[in-house]
Amino acid sequence: MGHDTQVVAQNKTQFEYARRKRSKAMQMQVVTFAIMIFLTFVAFAAVASGMSAFYVGPVLLLLAAVQVVLQLYYFMHMSDKGHNVAAFFLYSGALFGFTFVITFLTIVWW
């Protein structure tokens, strides 16, 4: 053991609270994972259905955007406290990227 190692003893109530909180977080990650698997199956079904590319393309982009948000929020722990600065930079970067793409498409198609 190092000299700076601290041992924190928890009473039973604190231990049970932390255990329930971790269990709830794990349940939310499993549910989110199941939702993302379902969205992936929907995307494969849309492509395999033989529908028009003008319909399938935007649907795939929408499903991808939903999955990105779910991954950032739950798997990258953006829902936890103390991630406000990282979330700010991440979302502002996404906003600038989206604005750049829209501007580029407008210049090309105008």
N, C-alpha and C positions, 0 to 999 in steps of 0.2 A: 504494500500500500504506500502511496505517496503521502507526503506531508500535507498536501493541500486537499486531500480527499475528505469530503464530508459525508457522513452517514446520516440520512434523514429518516427518522422513524415516523411512520404514520399510524394513527389509531385505526381501529376497524371501520369506523364511519368514513374516514377519508379514503381508505383503501377501497371500500365498496363503491363510493361515489366515482372514484377514478376508474374503477373497473366497468361500471355501467356506462360512463362516458366513452371509454374506448370501445365498448361493445356497440354502442349506438353509432359511433363513427365507422366501425367496420361494416355494420349493416348498411349504412348509407353508401359505402363504397361498393358493396356487392350489388345493391339495387341499381346504382349508377352504371356499373359494368354490364348488368343484364339489359338495361335500357340501351346502352351503346351497341351491344350485340344485336338487339332487335332492330335498331336503326340500320345497322350494316346489312342485315337480312332484307330489310325494306329496300335498301339501295340496290342490292343484287337482284331482287325481284323486279325493280323498275327497269334495270338494264336488260334483264332476260325476257321481259314481257314484249319487247319489240315495239314499244311506243315511239313516238316521234322524238328525235333528238332535241327539238326545241322545248319539249316538255320534260324530258329526263334530265337534261343538263341543269336547269334551275333547281329541280328537286334534289339532285345530288349535291349541289352547292349548299342548299338549305340544310340538308342532313349533315353535311360536313361541318357547317358552322355550329349546329347544335352540339355535335360531338366535341368540337374544340372547346366550347364553353363548358360543357360537362367535365371534360378532362382538366381544364384549368381550375375550375371551381372545387372539384372534389379530389382529384388525384394529385394536383399540385398544391393542395392545401390552401388555396386562396380564401376559403371560407373561414380559416382560423384567424384569431386575433393577432395583430402585429405584422400583418402582411400588406398594410395599406400602401406603403411606398412602392413595393414591388408591383402590386396590382395597378397602381397609378401609372407607372412606367409601361407596364405591359399593355394596358388598355389604351393609353395615349399613342403607343407605337402602332397598335392595331388600327386606331382611328386615322393616323397619318398614312398608313399603308392603304387603307380603304380609300381615303381621299385621293391618294396618288393614282390608284387604279381607275377610279371614276374619272379623274381629270384626264388621264391618258386615253381612256375610251372615248371621252367626249371630244378630245382633240382629233383623234383618228376618225371618228364617225361624223364629225360636224362638217 
